[in-house]
Amino acid sequence: MKRAVMLVGFAVLALLATSARAISAQEAEPPSADQKPRPVTLSEAVSLAMKDNPELRAMSNSREAKKQEVGSAWSHLLPHIKVEERFMRTNNPMYAFGSKLNQSRITSSDFNPDSLNEPEDIDDFQTSVTLEQALFAPGAYIGLRMARTEAEAADYDLGRKREEVALDVIKAYMNVITSRNYLDVAEKGLLDAREHHRIAEARYKAGLGLYSDTLRTDVSVRQAEEGKLRAEKGLKLSGLALSLLMGLDEPVTVVEAEPSFSVPGLEDSLDAALKRNDLKAMEQRVENAGNNVKLAGAKYLPVLAVGGTWQLNSEDTAFGSDAESYSVMASLRWDLYDGGLRRAERRKARARQREADEYMVGLKKQVTFKVHEAFLELEEARSGLELAEARLRLARESQRLIASRYENSLTTVVELMDVQSALNAARAAVVEKHNNYRVAAAELMFQSGIILEGYMTENGGDDK
């Protein structure tokens, strides 16, 4: 009977463990591409990423940590109060006599040499409340200023990170649009391939064409179907990639065919770029490099502090009060010689200050270069899009003419397949150039530091 109960118990435990593993696996399962995608506008995608993107959430906590360092720096300038309870049992002559004295239990018999030299064991509970306050601490003042400046720099760092995430989200959003357009291109190519195959079969059955033409067009249909499958996979993956950047656990799809944005001119972009968050963060750190020089110089100055202690002593009770006493003190500490340490630290701080100045100069030059580069890439993308659209018009007309000639037995299927391939390539090129233009516009606004302003609209249409 006992053995049967044990077997039943083991079976129940095994069932519970299996169920727990199944639940854990279900909870840990990543979002599936088979889920129904959630439709989002571009502004919604960016807004959700600003709240839920893991990198931004992590960096927000980092910024909060920097802000708390301001409180740590403040603590060096505020009073420090502490309460301490200590217990001691001793027969050490000096400590024993001192403990009885602190407890106000000294009598004339305690001055007997035998009692002084070989005292009995004594217990002492000592309660103390201590106050310490810095009055003049130049290093602490400068440290507080540096902590505040670094906290401001962390705010700007987070602002720039928000812009980086926004750029990634916008690119991912555009990639979904591009993937959807590639799917449209693949579907059009499949329809054309099926139509060519229908014509080839009709001509063969009418005795006007070759059987090899039907085989060739049938292969073209299979290739077009394969291309459509790749396009469908790309669309699903692009939606999952966008969802990942947004911090969601479900796939998403876009609801805007062409998100609206306003592209700034070169001069406006250069002016806006000088107010970028990363430049402001660097300015704060250049300021802190100067503060660090002052901090090194502050070590040549004295430090003045005051303090006091209120003390209770008891023979047999914690926090008891057989007697009480107090002490007030002031201290002045001035390091006159430290083996050249302060001198070396000041020189090091000045070198770091010059380093920060050079980084600032270099960053400004890099920002200007990046804006020029982004603007030229935008111009190139715009021209490339116009040329691709012109090629598409020519390829579409050429395909129409050749298809008509083939249907009337005036050309070969090889020429028809060639012109169809050219049309498919032209369609894909237009999709690619559209995406390149949108990404180039986003890159220009990112380099100008205005990307969060440029894309937070709900209206469709591409403002070229």
Secondary structure, 3 states (H helix, E strand, C coil): CHHHHHHHHHHHHHHHHHHHHHHHHHHHCCCCCCCCCEEECHHHHHHHHHHHCHHHHHHHHHHHHHHHHHHHHHHCCCCEEEEEEEEEEECCHHHHHHHHHHCCCCCHHHHCHHHHHCCCCEEEEEEEEEEEEEEECHHHHHHHHHHHHHHHHHHHHHHHHHHHHHHHHHHHHHHHHHHHHHHHHHHHHHHHHHHHHHHHHHHHHCCCCCHHHHHHHHHHHHHHHHHHHHHHHHHHHHHHHHHHHHCCCCCEEECCCCECCCCCCHHHHHHHHCCCHHHHHHHHHHHHHHHHHHHHHHCCCCEEEEEEEEEEEECCCCCCCCEEEEEEEEEEECCCCCCCHHHHHHHHHHHHHHHHHHHHHHHHHHHHHHHHHHHHHHHHHHHHHHHHHHHHHHHHHHHHHHHHHHHCCCCCHHHHHHHHHHHHHHHHHHHHHHHHHHHHHHHHHHHHCCHHHHCCCCCECCCC
